[in-house]
Amino acid sequence: MPSHEALIRNWPQLRKWIDADRAGLRTRTRLTESAREWKNSGRDSTYLYTGARLAVAEEWAASHPGELSIDEAEFLRCSREAQKQREANELEAARKLAEEQKQRAELSEQRENDQKEAARKLRRRAIVGGGAAAAAVTLLAMFVMM
C-alpha cells in the first residue's frame, strides 16, 4: 500500500480535510458551470441560484476570499439580489393578504352587526304591530259590545 493511502486511512483529520475539500471542489465546479450557463443564456434570471444552493455557494465563497472569477462573483451577486427581491415580493404579498383578510373580517363583522340591527328592528316592529293589533281587537270588541 502506498504511503499516501496509508496516511489517508490512518489519519482521520486528514481524511476529513480531503472530504471537505472534495465538497468544496464540487461546490466550486457547480458554481463555475452555473455562472457560465447564466452568462451564455444572456443572464437569464431563471439560471440564478436560490435557497440552499445559494447559501452553500455563498458559504464557500466566504471561506475562499479572492478565489471567485468576475463572472462567478457577478453571478452570486445577482443571485443574492434576486433572492432578496423574491423575499421582498413574498413579504409584500403576505402583507397584502393579511390586509385583505383584515378587511374581510371587518366587513364580516359589519354584516353581522347589520343583521343584528335588522333583527332588533323586526322584533320592535313585531311588538309594535302586535300591540296595535291587540288595541284594534280591544277597540273592535268594545265597539261590538256597545
C-alpha positions as CSV (number, residue, x, y, z in Angstrom):
1,M,0.0,0.0,0.0
2,P,1.5,3.4,-1.0
3,S,2.3,5.7,1.9
4,H,-0.3,8.4,0.9
5,E,-3.1,5.7,1.1
6,A,-1.8,4.6,4.5
7,L,-1.9,8.2,5.6
8,I,-5.4,8.8,4.4
9,R,-6.7,5.6,6.0
10,N,-5.0,6.1,9.3
11,W,-5.2,9.8,9.8
12,P,-8.9,10.8,10.4
13,Q,-8.3,14.5,10.4
14,L,-6.5,14.4,7.0
15,R,-9.4,12.3,5.7
16,K,-11.9,15.0,6.9
17,W,-9.9,17.7,5.3
18,I,-9.8,15.8,2.0
19,D,-13.5,15.1,2.1
20,A,-14.2,18.7,2.9
21,D,-12.0,19.8,0.1
22,R,-13.9,17.5,-2.3
23,A,-17.2,19.0,-1.3
24,G,-15.7,22.5,-1.7
25,L,-14.4,21.5,-5.1
26,R,-17.8,20.2,-6.2
27,T,-19.4,23.4,-5.0
28,R,-16.8,25.5,-6.9
29,T,-17.2,23.4,-10.1
30,R,-21.0,23.7,-10.0
31,L,-20.7,27.4,-9.3
32,T,-18.3,27.9,-12.3
33,E,-20.6,25.9,-14.6
34,S,-23.8,27.7,-13.4
35,A,-22.2,31.1,-13.8
36,R,-21.1,30.1,-17.4
37,E,-24.6,28.8,-18.2
38,W,-26.2,32.0,-16.8
39,K,-23.8,34.2,-18.8
40,N,-24.4,32.1,-22.0
41,S,-28.2,32.4,-21.5
42,G,-27.9,36.2,-21.7
43,R,-28.1,36.5,-17.9
44,D,-31.5,34.8,-17.7
45,S,-32.6,35.1,-14.1
46,T,-34.0,31.5,-14.1
47,Y,-30.4,30.3,-14.0
48,L,-29.6,32.1,-10.8
49,Y,-29.2,30.3,-7.5
50,T,-31.8,30.3,-4.8
51,G,-32.3,28.8,-1.4
52,A,-29.9,26.2,-0.2
53,R,-27.8,26.2,-3.3
54,L,-27.2,29.9,-2.9
55,A,-26.4,29.5,0.8
56,V,-23.9,26.8,0.1
57,A,-22.2,28.8,-2.7
58,E,-22.1,31.9,-0.5
59,E,-20.6,30.0,2.3
60,W,-17.9,28.5,0.1
61,A,-17.2,32.0,-1.4
62,A,-16.9,33.5,2.1
63,S,-14.4,30.8,3.1
64,H,-12.4,31.3,-0.1
65,P,-12.0,35.0,-0.5
66,G,-10.5,36.2,-3.7
67,E,-11.0,32.9,-5.5
68,L,-14.1,33.8,-7.4
69,S,-13.8,34.8,-11.1
70,I,-15.5,38.1,-12.1
71,D,-18.4,36.1,-13.7
72,E,-18.8,33.9,-10.6
73,A,-18.8,36.9,-8.3
74,E,-21.4,38.7,-10.5
75,F,-23.5,35.5,-10.7
76,L,-23.6,35.3,-6.9
77,R,-24.3,39.0,-6.5
78,C,-27.2,38.7,-9.0
79,S,-28.4,35.6,-7.2
80,R,-28.4,37.4,-3.9
81,E,-30.2,40.4,-5.3
82,A,-32.8,38.2,-7.0
83,Q,-33.3,36.2,-3.7
84,K,-33.7,39.5,-1.8
85,Q,-36.2,40.7,-4.3
86,R,-38.2,37.4,-4.1
87,E,-38.2,37.7,-0.3
88,A,-39.4,41.3,-0.5
89,N,-42.1,40.3,-3.0
90,E,-43.2,37.4,-0.8
91,L,-43.3,39.8,2.2
92,E,-45.4,42.3,0.3
93,A,-47.7,39.6,-0.8
94,A,-48.1,38.3,2.7
95,R,-48.7,41.9,3.9
96,K,-51.4,42.4,1.2
97,L,-53.0,39.1,2.1
98,A,-53.1,40.0,5.8
99,E,-54.7,43.4,4.9
100,E,-57.3,41.7,2.7
101,Q,-58.1,39.2,5.5
102,K,-58.4,42.1,8.0
103,Q,-60.8,43.9,5.6
104,R,-62.8,40.7,5.1
105,A,-63.1,40.2,8.8
106,E,-64.1,43.9,9.3
107,L,-66.7,43.5,6.5
108,S,-68.0,40.3,8.0
109,E,-68.3,41.9,11.5
110,Q,-70.1,44.9,9.9
111,R,-72.5,42.5,8.2
112,E,-73.1,40.6,11.4
113,N,-73.8,43.9,13.2
114,D,-76.2,45.0,10.4
115,Q,-78.0,41.7,10.6
116,K,-78.4,42.0,14.4
117,E,-79.7,45.6,14.0
118,A,-82.2,44.4,11.3
119,A,-83.3,41.6,13.7
120,R,-83.8,44.2,16.5
121,K,-85.9,46.4,14.2
122,L,-88.0,43.4,13.1
123,R,-88.6,42.5,16.7
124,R,-89.6,46.1,17.6
125,R,-92.0,46.2,14.6
126,A,-93.5,42.8,15.6
127,I,-94.0,44.1,19.1
128,V,-95.5,47.4,17.9
129,G,-97.6,45.5,15.3
130,G,-98.8,43.1,17.9
131,G,-99.7,45.9,20.3
132,A,-101.5,47.7,17.6
133,A,-103.4,44.5,16.7
134,A,-104.3,43.9,20.3
135,A,-105.5,47.5,20.6
136,A,-107.6,47.1,17.4
137,V,-109.1,43.9,18.7
138,T,-109.9,45.5,22.0
139,L,-111.5,48.5,20.3
140,L,-113.4,46.2,18.0
141,A,-114.6,44.2,20.9
142,M,-115.7,47.4,22.7
143,F,-117.5,48.6,19.6
144,V,-119.2,45.3,19.1
145,M,-120.4,45.3,22.8
146,M,-121.9,48.7,22.5
